[in-house]
Amino acid sequence: MNGASREALAAARERLDALTDSTSVDAGSLADELAAVTALLDREVSLRRVLTDPAQAGESKAELAQRLLGTQVSGPAADLVAGMVRSRWSQSRDLVDALEELADTADLTAAQKAGKLDDVEDELFRFGRIVSGSTELRAALTDRKATTSAKSELLRGLLGGRAQAATERLVTRLVTAPRGRSLESGLESLSKLAAERRDRMVAIVTSAVPLSDPQKQRLGAALAKLYGRKMHLNLDVDPEVLGGIRVQVGDEVINGALVDRIEDASRRLAG
């Protein structure tokens, strides 16, 4: 993606992260809903063009998306899609590609929350090796004349009970709705998404007052340096946190009087 679409996708990823970081949102169900919207917009070209028309006001497009999807998907899914159509997209198809990526990411997030992301990443790799080693299997999974139900049944026989549920859902969507991708490139993209997800950590940051943008940037950079991994900040405000912030990364809790103390710790660690 280029230009406006790249920026719109980055914003959508952040909104998805914020949603799936919440314990009240079922990431697996959200993945299914986003996949259904992807299929709808992939099929309905005229609707896709309306929702990405730069001549239309973003709020009008968001309201249209809410009317169309409000009774079909959950509130979080509808809100996420509405936010996406408010953004500008370089091409109408970029919106569908972005939705597809978010659906896959939501499934990977569900696996991560269940502590199964490493298994999913390994299963995607091994499935790719099996496909590359079997001309007959690859032909069956990519046969354009085969029905969706036939392909799904074949995959259930291959993966059902032998792989994580997220792996089966991801591979089934890829095989039954490739959207122009080869099976190999699709599996490679899924493996890349899984690797990116594995390298991401979440810091729950509670502060007495909202942090300024510079403070958030400094804290994010300091934590990333401290832990050696990308860090997403999930921000909360609690007036009872007197004089500073509370940071939780996994099971570890860091209490600091000021953001600067986190920065000092990272500098000492870096030498």
N, C-alpha and C positions, 0 to 999 in steps of 0.2 A: 504494500500500500504506500501511497505517496501523499505528501501535503496534508490536506484537511482530513483525509481518511485515517492517516497515521495518528494524528492528534485525537480524533474521535475515538479510535480504538483504545488508545492509552487511557482516556477518560473512562471509557466503558469498563476496562479492566479494573480500574480503581474502584468503581461503583460495585462491580461484582465482588471484589475482595472485601469491601465493607459489608456487603450483604452476607457473604458466606462465613465471615468471621463471627457473625452473630449466631448464638446457639439456638435461636428461635427459627432459623431458616434451614430447611432440609436441602442440602446441596444436591443430593441425588434427584429429588423431585424437581428442583429448579432446572437441572440439566435436561430432564425430559421435556419440561415446558419450553425451554429455549430451543431445543431441537425441533419441537413442533412448530414454533414460530419460524424457524429457519426453513423448514419444509414448505410452509405456507408462502413465505415471501419468495422462495426459489421458484415456486409454481406460479404465483400471481405476479407477473412482470409489471402490469399496469399499477398495481397497488404499491409495489416496491418503488416505482418511479415517483409516485405521488409522495411517498414518505421520505424521499431523498431529494425532492425538488428544491433547489436553492432559492427559487423565486417565492416559495411559500414560507410564511413565518414559522419559526421553530415551535412555538407554543401551539399553533394550529395543528401541526403535524403530530405533536405529542397528544393532543386531545383526540385526534382521529385514532391514533394507536390505542389509547385507553378505551375508547368506545368499542373498537373492534375486538380487543383482547380482554377487556375487563371481566367478562363472564366466562372466558375460555381458559384463562390461566390465573394463578394466584396474584395477589396484590404486588408482592416483590418482583415477580417476573414482568408484570405489566408496567410497573414503575421503571424497571431497568430498560425495557424496550422503548418506553416513552422518552427516557433520557437520551437514548441513542439517536432517536429520530430528531431530537432537538438540535443535535450536532450537524455539522456540514460534512458531506461525504463527496469525495472526488468522483466516484462512480457509484451508481445505484447498487451494483453487485457487491461492492465493498461492504455494505451494510449486512448482507447475507453471510459473507465470509466471516465477518466479525461475530455475528450471532452464533455461527457454527463453532468458532473458536471458544466463545464463552460457554457454550453448552459442554464442550469437551473439558474445559478447565473446571467447570462446576463438578463434573463427574470425578475428575482427578482430586479435587478438593474433598469430596465425600470420602474417597479412598484415603486421603491424607488424614482426615479426622478420625478415621477408623484404624489408623496405624498400618494401612495396607498399601501405601503408595509405592514402596520399594518393590512389593510383590507385583503390582500392576506394571511397573516399568519393566521388570524382568519378563513378565508374561508377554508384553507387547513385543519385546525383542525376540523372544523365543518363537512366538507365532510368526513373526516376519521371516525367521530362519526356516521354519517349517514350510511356509508358502514358497519361499525361493527355492527350496529343495524338491518341490513337487509340482511338476508342470500340470498334472491332472487336477490337483486341488486348486491351483491358481486359475485354471480354465473354468472350473466349476463356480468359483467365487466371483469371477469377472464376466461370466456369460450374460450378455445383454438380453438374451431370450429367456433366461431363467426368471421365475417370479420372485418377488421379495420374500414371500412366505417360504419358498423352497430354499433360498439362501439362508434365511433365518433358521430354518430347521437344521440345515447342514452345520451351521455354526453352533447351535445348541448341542448337537451331537459331538462336536469337537471340543467345545469349551465348557459346556454345562457341567457343573460339579467339579471341574478340573481347574477352573480359573476364578479369579475374583469377579464379583458381579459387575464392577465398574469396567473391567477388561472386556467382558462379554458385551456390555452395552456399547462401549467405544468401538469395538471391532464390528459389531452388527450395524451400527449407524454408518460406518465407513463403507462397508460392503454393500449395503442396501441403498445407500444414497451417496455415491462417490462424488457427485457434482463435478465431474470432469477430471478428478484426480486419479492417478494410477494407484493400485493397491499399495505398491511399494512406497510411493511418495506420501500417501496418507498415513501409513504406519510410521514412517520417519517423522512426520509432523507431530503425531501423537507422542512418540518417544521424546521428542524435543520439549513438548509442553510438560510432560511428566518430569523431565530433568529440571526444567525451570521451576516447577512447583516444589520439587524436593529441595532446591537451593534457597527457597524463600522461607524466612522466619517472620513471625508476628510478635510484635511487642505491644502489650496492653499498657498504655500510658495514662495514668490518672493524675490530674493536676488540680490545684485549688482554683485556678482561673484558666481560661482558654490560652493555649500557647500561641505566640505570634508565628507567622510564617518563617522568619529567620530562626526562631527557637526550634521549630519542628525540623527544619533542614539540618541545623547543627546536631540535634539529638539523633536524627536518623543516620547521619553520617558517622557520628561517634559510636552508635550501637553497631552499625555495619562493620566498622573497623574493629570493634571489641570482639564481635562474634565471628568475623570473617565471612559473613554471608549477607545477602540482600535482606533488608529489614522493612517490613510494612508496619506503620504505626497505626494502632487502633486507639483513638483518642477518646477520653472521657473526662468529665469535670466533676469534682467532688469538693465542695468548700471545706470539708473536714480535713483535707490533706493540707495541713498548715505549713506554710513556708517553703513549699517545693513540690516535688513530684514523686510518684511511685511508678516504677517500671517493672512489668512482669514479662519475662521471656521464657516460655515453657513453664517449668516448675521453679525457676529461679526468680527471686524478687530482689530488685535493687531499689533501695530507698535513698534519695539524695536531697540535700537542701536546695540545690539549684541544678539547672541543666549543666552548668559549667563543671560540676563535680563528675558527671558522666564523661564529659570531654577530657577532664584531667586524667581519669582512669584509663581512657583509651590511649592518651599520649604516653602514660607510664608503661602501658603494655607494649606499645609500639617501640619503646626505647627512645 
